[in-house]
Amino acid sequence: MQSLVSTAWLADRLGTPGLIVLDATFVPVQPNPPRDEAAEYAAAHIPGARFLDLRGLSTGQATSLPAADKFAQRIGAIGVGQDAQVVLYDNSPHHTAARAWWLFRRFAPALPVAILDGGFAKWRSEGRQGESGEAVTEPVRFVADPDLAAVRTKAMILAGDGAQLIDARSPGRFDGSEADPRGLPSGHIPGSSNLHYARFFRDDGTWRSPEELAALFAGEGVDLDRPVTTTCGSGITAAIPAFALHLLGRDAALYDGSWSEWAADPQTPKVTA
């Protein structure tokens, strides 16, 4: 299974034993009125899909890295076994299937996991069937196999490791001209480059081609042969450039605390430009 699969590919394989579809919709910056991801899933989802609940996969904050046993408990509770193949999709402006993919890479690196290109919006735009209600699944035991080598902390960023920092937030939040939605100081980590997560997608929500992705990184002066660490507001959209690099055959680290942690510390250096 490729890391990025089409709606046609998935439609042809729905119901295949061992293939599990997970709804990874999460809206970290809520509109007014707020969205209820679980209720939206119950109202309409890809047939047979199960709700991942990214919001619940945390250690107290919605976007913090969960403990390995918490991840394993949640995955086992929705019936995902060690021999499964997983396809992730979302219906979020933040393309949160990428965050779910990144978590699987950290806690179940051997498990085949793919992202559905274009997500639920493309599935529905093509007139494909949806269903409502909750998926009935039998819990199984899932054992996490953590590989946290690609997780970066604030201390690691402060120490510096020579990696190129890519910030996936909007240009306004990056340069400080736009207020931070969490009320934090504006700006960015010194030395980082800005590559807004929305630029990785076409107008229909599908991922750009490998050639286009490579050109995006090159346009910001990113050397794909050197280490890269991605960051954003809270570790969610930072997974998007990380997945783009994966599609290009490269690995990336991710600073999970991102700007929410960095900006909250009055001692960390901050740049506006």
N, C-alpha and C positions, 0 to 999 in steps of 0.2 A: 504494500500500500504506500502510495506517495504521501508526502507531508501536506499536500494541498490537493483536494479532490473536488471535482465538479458536481453540480446538482444532478446532472445526467448520470454520472458514475454512481452517486448514492441512490438515486431512484431505481436503478437497475439492481441494486444489492440490498434494498431494505428487506429485513426479515432473514437475512443470511445468518445462520448460527454463528455466534461469537462476535458479530458486528454490533456494536452498541453506539447509539447516537445520543449525545448529551447536549442539552440546551445550556450554554454558558453565558446567557444574557446577564449583564450587570451594568448598572448606571451609576458610576461613582460620584459624579457631580449631578445631583438631582435637579430636574426642572420644577416649576411650580404650576400645577400640583405635581407631587412626586410620582414616579412610576413604581409599581409593585411588580418586580420581575417574576415572582412565584405565581401571582394571579394571572399575569400575561401568559405564562407558560400553560397554566391550567385552561385558559381560554382558547389557546391555539398553539400548536407545535407540530413539528414533523412527526408523522405516524411512528409510534413506538419510542420516541425520544423520551429521555429521562431528564429531570431537572438537576443540574449540578449544584446550584446554590453557591456561587462564588462569594457572595456576601457573607455567608456563614463559614467559609473557609478562611478563618483568621484567628488571631490570638487576642482579639479584643478590639482591634481597629479593622475597618472593613477591608483594608488593602494590605495588611501586614502578612508576612510569610507565616503560614500555619506550621505547627509542629508536625513531624512525620506521622505520628500516631493519629493525629486529628485528620490528616489527609486520608490515611488508610481507612479509618473508621467511616468517613463519609463516602469514599469510593466503594467500599464493601457494602455499605448500607443501601446503595442504589443498584447493587447486583453486578458490579464490574469485577470480574475475576482476573487472575494473573494471565490467563490465556486469551483475553479479549482483544479485539481490535476496536479502537475508539475513534469516532468522528465527532468533532466539536463544531458547534455553530452558535451564533448569537443574533440578536436583534437590537444591538446597542450602537449608538453613534461612536462609542469608544472601541468598537471591534474587540470585545473582551474575550472572544475565543482564543486570541493570541495569549492572553494572560493564563487561561486555562491550560493551553498547550505548554507554556513555560513551567507551570506547576507540575504537570505530568513529567516533564523532562527532569525536574529536580527530584521528584519522589518516586518515579517509576520509569527510569530511563530506558529500560528494555521493552516497555510496552509500546506496540505500534499505535501511534496517535496522529490523526490528521485534522486539518481545519477544512470546513466546507467553504469553498470559494463563493463569496457573495452572501453567505449566511441565509437566514430565514427570509429576508426581504427578496432575494433573488428567487428562492424556492417558490414563494407565493406569486411573484411577478410572472412566473412561467406557467401559472395556473395549476401548480402541483397541489396534491391533496394535503390537507392538514387535519388534525384531530384535536379534540378537547378532552379535559379530564386529567386525572393523575395516572401515571404509568404504574402498573402493579408488578412489582419485582420481588424476587426472593433474595434476601441479604446473603452475602457470601463473605468469607474471610479474605481480606486483602492485606498483603504484607508490603509495606513501603521499603524501598531500597534507596535511601537518600544519597544524592550526589549534589552537594552544595558548593562545589568548587567555583561555580559561576555566579555565586551570590556575593555581592559587594556590600560592605557596611560603611557607615560614615567615617569610621577610623581609617579604613582602607583608602577611601577617596582622599582624605586629608593627608595621608602618608604619601600617596602618589605611587603608581606602579607603571607609569609610562603609557597607559592605555588612553586611547582617544575617547573623550566623553561626548555622547550624542544625546541631546535633550529633545524629547518628542513633544513637548508642549507647544502651544501656539506661539507665533512670533511676538505677540503683545505681552504674553506672560513671561516669555524669555527675556525680552529687553526691558521689562518693567513698565511699559506704557499702559498695560492692562492690569487691573487689580486682581490679586490672587483670590480665587473663589472661597478659600478657607480663611481669609483674613490675615494671611501671613505676609511678611515682607516680599516685595517683588524682586525680580532679577533672576540671575542664574549662577551656577557654580563656575568659578574662574576656569578658563581654558576649554569650556564646553562649546560645541557647535549645535546649532538649532536645525532640526529636521522634523517638521511638524508631522505627526502620525497620519494626518489626512492625506498627505502627499503620496503615500504608498498605495493608494487605491484609485481605481477608475470611478467614473460618475455612478456606475451601477453597483459599487461596493465590492467589486472583484479586485484581486491583487494585480498590480502592474506586472508586466513581463520581467523576467530576469534581466534583460538588457536595460529596461527602464529603471529597475531597482538599482542596478549598478551605476547608472548615470546619476541617480539621485545622490548616492553617496559620494561619487566623484565630484559632483557639483558643489559639495560642501567641503571638499578637500580631504575626505576620509580615505585613508589608505587601507584597502581591504586585506592587505598582507600584514597589517599591524593589529595588535589587540584593540578591541572596542569594548567600552562599557556604556550601556544605555541607561537613561534616567528620564524622569517625567515629573508629574505632580505627586504621585503616590504609588508608583510601581506598576500601574495598570497599563497605560499606553506605551511604556518603555518596552513592553514585550513585543510591540509591533515591529520596530526596527530590528529587534533580536530575531524575530521570525523571518524577516526579510533577509537578514544575513544568513540565516539557516538555509533559505531557498537558494542562496548563492554559494552554498557549500562552506560557509564560515560559521564559527561559534562566537557568541558574544556573552560577556558578563552583564549583570543587571544590578543596579543599585536600588534595592527594594525600598529603602526609606525615602529615597528621592527628595524632591523639593520640600515635601511636608516635614520631613525630619531635619533637613539641612537648614531651611529658613527659620525653623522654630528655635534653633540654637543661636543665641546672640553672638557667640564666639566664632562662628564659621564665616569665612569671607564670602561676600556677595557682590555681584557685578551687575550694573544696569548700563545699557548702551542703546 
